[in-house]
Amino acid sequence: MKAHVLTGSKTEIAETVARIDGVVREVIVFVEEPSDSKPEPSEEDFFAEMEPFMVRVGCADDSRESLYTRMEGE
């Protein structure tokens, strides 16, 4: 599976998706609300919307030290 990040107008994005070879199974779309509507959602609200797509791993060490320290065999 290969991920694509597409930007542009609705038409440009739709045309690009149509040209992608293979099967497109899922798409995540970010829609900007008109400025006169409700206020911007907070960061917590944004991540709450993405909850079904998040991965939960209890034992992962994502600290800066862990990311930059070579593991055995690297």
Residue, then its C-alpha position, 0 to 999 in steps of 0.5 A: m500500500k502506498a500513501h498519497v498526500l494530495t492538495g489543491s481544489k476539489t476538482e484537482i484532487a478528484e482528478t488526481v485520485a481518478r488517475i491513481d493506478g490500483v484500488v483506492r480503498e479509503v480517503i481522509v478529507f479535510v474540509e475548511e469551514p466558512s469563516d462565519s461559521k462555528p469557531e475553529p475546533s481545538e486540537e483535542d476535537f481534531f484528534a477525537e475525530m481521528e480516533p478510529f484511525m489511530v494506532r495504540v501501542g502500549c510499550a512503544d518508546d517514542s522519546r527523542e533519546s530512543l529515536y536517535t539511539r542505535m539499536e543492536g544490529e543497526 
